[in-house]
């Protein structure tokens, strides 16, 4: 068996500068250049890093790439919306039971946490969820 010393996740973006602005300024996460990769490392509150790497073949993830745990889902959605981030990205049959603000109230139905999805500048799906 191999000995794993550490692990991290990563996903692609199509514009590193836009990602730096979004993850660093809009979301308020620590962002640093990723050595040798031409991308970024986004530092999560736990200290773990997520690699965001550039690729010309980028295709936005249609599933949630990163979940951000918040204390107050309504406040987080208000702050995201005030920063120009759309949290109402699903509608119709694909709405996942979200309300007019894009929040799925899973706690009210016993079907999970309250969660709202949104996209980064590269189109990747992220979420804020109550924890």
C-alpha positions in Angstrom: 0.0 0.0 0.0 1.2 3.5 -0.7 1.8 6.0 2.1 -0.1 9.2 1.4 1.5 12.2 3.0 -1.1 14.8 2.2 -3.9 15.5 -0.3 -5.6 18.4 -2.0 -8.2 19.0 -4.6 -8.1 21.2 -7.6 -10.2 22.3 -10.6 -9.8 24.3 -13.7 -10.6 27.9 -14.5 -10.3 29.7 -17.8 -9.1 33.1 -16.4 -6.7 33.1 -13.4 -7.0 36.8 -12.8 -10.8 36.7 -12.7 -10.5 33.7 -10.3 -8.0 35.6 -8.1 -10.5 38.5 -7.9 -13.5 36.3 -7.2 -12.0 34.0 -4.6 -9.9 36.6 -2.9 -12.0 39.7 -3.0 -15.6 38.6 -3.5 -15.4 35.5 -1.3 -12.7 36.8 1.0 -10.5 33.7 0.9 -6.7 33.8 1.0 -5.3 33.4 -2.5 -1.7 32.8 -3.4 0.2 31.9 -6.6 0.6 28.2 -7.1 4.3 27.5 -7.6 5.1 26.2 -11.1 1.4 25.6 -12.0 0.5 29.0 -13.4 -2.6 28.9 -11.2 -3.7 29.7 -7.7 -4.0 28.1 -4.4 -7.1 29.1 -2.5 -6.7 28.7 1.2 -9.7 27.5 3.0 -10.4 28.5 6.6 -9.2 25.1 7.7 -5.8 25.9 6.1 -6.2 23.3 3.3 -5.5 24.5 -0.2 -7.5 24.0 -3.4 -5.5 24.3 -6.6 -7.2 26.4 -9.4 -5.3 25.7 -12.6 -5.7 27.3 -16.0 -6.5 25.3 -19.1 -7.5 26.3 -22.6 -9.8 23.2 -22.6 -11.8 24.4 -19.5 -15.4 23.2 -19.3 -17.3 24.4 -16.3 -18.3 21.7 -13.8 -22.0 21.1 -13.7 -21.8 19.7 -10.2 -20.7 21.4 -6.9 -16.9 21.8 -6.9 -16.6 23.6 -3.5 -18.9 23.9 -0.5 -18.4 26.8 1.8 -19.9 26.4 5.3 -21.5 29.5 6.8 -23.2 30.3 10.0 -26.1 32.2 8.5 -27.3 31.2 5.0 -29.6 34.2 4.6 -26.8 36.6 5.4 -24.3 34.8 3.1 -26.8 34.9 0.2 -27.5 38.6 0.9 -23.8 39.4 0.9 -23.2 37.3 -2.3 -26.1 39.0 -4.1 -24.8 42.4 -3.0 -21.4 41.6 -4.5 -23.2 40.8 -7.8 -23.1 37.0 -7.4 -26.3 35.2 -8.6 -27.5 32.5 -6.2 -30.6 31.7 -8.3 -28.8 29.6 -10.9 -31.4 26.8 -11.1 -35.1 27.0 -12.2 -37.9 24.9 -13.5 -37.5 21.1 -13.0 -33.8 21.7 -12.2 -34.6 24.1 -9.3 -33.7 21.5 -6.6 -36.5 23.1 -4.5 -34.8 26.5 -4.2 -36.8 29.6 -3.2 -36.8 33.0 -5.0 -33.3 33.7 -3.6 -31.9 30.4 -4.7 -31.9 28.8 -1.2 -32.9 25.2 -0.7 -34.3 25.0 2.8 -33.3 21.4 3.4 -33.4 21.8 7.2 -37.2 22.4 6.9 -37.8 19.2 5.1 -35.2 17.0 6.8 -33.4 16.6 3.5 -30.1 18.1 4.4 -28.7 21.6 5.2 -29.9 24.9 3.9 -27.8 25.5 0.7 -27.5 28.0 -2.1 -25.5 27.4 -5.3 -23.7 29.9 -7.4 -21.0 30.0 -10.1 -17.5 31.3 -10.2 -16.3 33.4 -13.1 -15.3 30.2 -15.0 -18.8 28.8 -14.6 -17.9 26.2 -11.9 -20.7 25.5 -9.4 -20.0 26.4 -5.8 -22.3 26.5 -2.7 -22.7 28.1 0.6 -24.4 25.9 3.2 -25.5 26.3 6.8 -23.3 24.4 9.1 
